Amino acid sequence: MPKPEFYEVDVPIHRTDQQLHGLHVFTGQATSPSEALARAHQVYDAALAARKAGLANPGRQDDGWGASGIRDGWELDWRAAKAGLWSNPFSWTSTSSYVL
């Protein structure tokens, strides 16, 4: 069985009533990009259902996946979502340098 690794799923978003666009980012453990995409979609659906029912956000799961920042009026374009291994930009092994 493949070892789970940390993935990032980037999903384009847009406002339905304005010309605003952005990106919703999900992260968590998975064994493949397709599993990462499926988990991101699952936690988003759970958070959205909780919000619509007036319940608290289910929060982060044991495998690291969770959905926060869900807002009314924003639509996610899951067909354009991209999944890949996550790379920590603040890691000392990163080739980029950041000044904080």
C-alpha positions in Angstrom: 0.0 0.0 0.0 1.4 3.4 -0.9 2.5 5.7 1.9 0.3 8.8 2.4 2.0 12.0 1.5 0.9 15.6 2.0 -1.1 17.0 -1.0 -2.4 20.4 -2.0 -5.6 20.8 -4.1 -6.1 24.2 -5.7 -9.7 24.9 -6.8 -10.5 28.1 -8.8 -13.4 30.1 -7.3 -15.6 32.9 -8.5 -18.4 35.1 -7.1 -21.7 34.5 -8.7 -22.8 38.1 -8.4 -19.6 39.9 -9.2 -16.5 39.6 -11.4 -14.3 38.3 -8.6 -12.0 35.3 -8.9 -9.7 33.5 -6.7 -8.4 30.1 -5.5 -9.5 27.9 -2.6 -6.6 25.7 -1.3 -7.1 22.4 0.5 -4.3 20.3 2.0 -4.1 16.9 3.6 -2.7 13.4 3.4 -3.4 11.2 0.4 -1.7 8.5 -1.6 -2.4 10.0 -5.1 -3.6 13.2 -6.7 -6.9 11.6 -7.5 -7.4 10.6 -3.8 -6.4 14.2 -2.7 -9.0 15.7 -5.1 -11.7 13.3 -3.8 -10.9 14.1 -0.1 -10.9 17.8 -0.8 -14.3 17.6 -2.5 -15.6 15.4 0.4 -14.6 17.8 3.2 -15.9 20.8 1.2 -19.3 19.1 0.7 -19.4 18.3 4.4 -18.6 21.8 5.4 -21.1 23.3 3.0 -23.8 20.9 4.2 -23.1 21.8 7.8 -23.2 25.5 7.0 -26.5 25.2 5.2 -28.0 23.3 8.1 -26.8 25.9 10.6 -24.3 23.5 12.2 -20.6 24.0 13.1 -18.0 23.3 10.5 -16.9 19.6 10.9 -13.2 20.8 11.1 -10.0 19.2 10.2 -10.1 15.4 9.9 -7.4 13.0 11.2 -5.8 12.8 7.8 -5.4 16.6 7.8 -8.2 17.4 5.3 -10.7 20.1 6.3 -12.5 23.0 4.7 -12.6 26.5 6.3 -13.5 29.9 4.9 -16.6 28.7 3.2 -18.6 31.8 2.1 -22.0 32.3 0.5 -21.9 33.5 -3.1 -18.7 31.8 -4.1 -18.7 28.9 -6.6 -15.9 26.3 -6.8 -14.9 25.0 -10.2 -14.0 21.4 -9.4 -13.5 20.5 -13.1 -10.5 22.9 -13.1 -9.1 21.8 -9.8 -5.4 20.7 -9.7 -3.8 18.4 -7.2 -0.2 17.7 -6.5 2.3 17.1 -3.7 2.5 20.1 -1.3 5.7 21.9 -0.9 6.2 24.1 2.2 7.5 27.4 1.0 8.9 28.1 4.5 10.9 24.9 4.7 14.6 25.2 5.1 14.9 22.8 2.2 13.0 25.2 -0.1 14.9 26.9 -2.9 12.9 30.1 -2.3 13.9 32.5 0.4 11.4 34.5 2.3 11.8 37.5 4.6 9.3 37.5 7.5 
